[in-house]
C-alpha cells in the first residue's frame, strides 16, 4: 500500500516539475529561460513507505525572478517586475496532491480496520 502512495507523490512531483519549467519558459525572456527551467528538480522524502515531504530545487535566482528583484534593485523596484512562476504553479497543482494523499490514506485506514 505504501509503495503506491510514494509512487503517486513522486509522479505528482515530476508532473509539477514539468509545469514549473513550462511556467518559467512562458514567463521569462528568451535569453534567461533555459538555465532556470533546466535546474528545476523534485525529490520525495519517505519514511517507512510513507511520503513525508516533497522538495523542489532550482537555481537561487529563481527566487529573485519570482519576486522581481534584480542586480542593484530591491523588491518592487520599478525596473524589474515580479514574474510569479513558482507559487501560482504550486497553487494549481496542490489539489491533485491532496487527492493522492486522501485516496491513499483512506486505503491505509481501511486496511488497518479490517477484521482478520
C-alpha positions in Angstrom: 0.0 0.0 0.0 2.7 2.5 0.9 4.7 2.0 -2.2 1.8 3.1 -4.4 1.5 6.2 -2.2 5.2 7.1 -2.6 5.0 6.4 -6.4 1.9 8.6 -6.7 3.6 11.5 -4.9 6.8 11.0 -6.9 4.7 11.1 -10.1 3.0 14.3 -8.9 6.4 15.8 -8.2 7.6 15.1 -11.7 4.4 16.5 -13.2 4.7 19.6 -11.1 8.4 20.0 -12.0 7.4 19.9 -15.7 4.6 22.5 -15.1 7.1 24.7 -13.2 9.6 24.6 -16.2 6.8 25.4 -18.6 5.8 28.4 -16.5 9.4 29.7 -16.4 9.7 29.4 -20.1 6.4 31.2 -20.6 7.3 34.0 -18.2 11.0 34.6 -18.7 12.7 36.4 -21.6 14.2 34.1 -24.2 17.8 34.6 -23.0 17.2 33.6 -19.4 14.8 30.7 -19.6 16.9 27.7 -20.3 19.2 27.6 -17.2 16.4 28.2 -14.6 14.0 25.8 -16.3 16.7 23.1 -16.6 17.7 23.5 -12.9 14.3 22.6 -11.5 14.2 19.3 -9.7 11.9 17.4 -7.4 12.5 14.9 -4.6 10.2 13.0 -2.3 11.4 12.1 1.2 9.8 8.9 2.6 9.9 7.2 5.9 8.6 3.6 6.2 7.0 3.7 2.8 5.1 6.9 3.6 5.9 10.2 1.8 7.0 12.9 4.3 7.8 15.8 2.1 8.3 17.0 -1.5 11.2 19.2 -2.2 11.6 21.4 -5.3 15.1 22.7 -6.1 16.2 25.3 -8.6 18.8 27.9 -9.1 18.9 30.6 -6.4 18.0 33.4 -8.8 14.6 31.7 -9.3 13.5 33.3 -6.1 14.6 36.7 -7.3 12.9 36.1 -10.6 9.7 35.3 -8.7 9.8 38.4 -6.5 11.0 40.9 -9.2 14.4 41.5 -7.7 17.4 42.2 -9.9 21.0 43.3 -9.5 21.1 46.6 -7.5 17.3 46.7 -7.4 15.2 45.8 -4.4 11.8 44.2 -4.2 9.0 46.1 -6.0 11.5 48.2 -7.9 10.0 49.9 -10.9 12.9 48.5 -13.1 12.0 44.8 -12.6 8.5 43.4 -12.4 7.8 40.3 -10.4 7.3 37.2 -12.6 5.5 34.7 -10.4 6.2 31.2 -11.7 6.5 29.1 -8.5 3.7 29.9 -6.2 0.9 30.0 -8.8 2.0 26.7 -10.2 2.1 25.0 -6.8 -1.3 26.5 -6.0 -2.7 25.0 -9.3 -1.2 21.5 -8.5 -1.8 21.2 -4.8 -5.3 19.9 -5.1 -4.1 16.9 -7.0 -1.5 16.1 -4.3 -4.2 16.4 -1.7 -6.4 13.9 -3.6 -3.5 11.4 -3.9 -2.9 11.7 -0.1 -6.6 11.4 0.7 -7.1 8.3 -1.5 -4.0 6.6 -0.2 -4.6 7.4 3.5 -8.2 6.2 3.2 -7.0 2.9 1.7 -4.4 2.6 4.5 -7.0 3.3 7.2 -9.5 0.8 5.6 -6.7 -1.9 5.6 -6.0 -1.3 9.3 -9.7 -1.5 10.2 -10.3 -4.9 8.5 -11.1 -7.7 10.9 -8.8 -10.6 10.4 
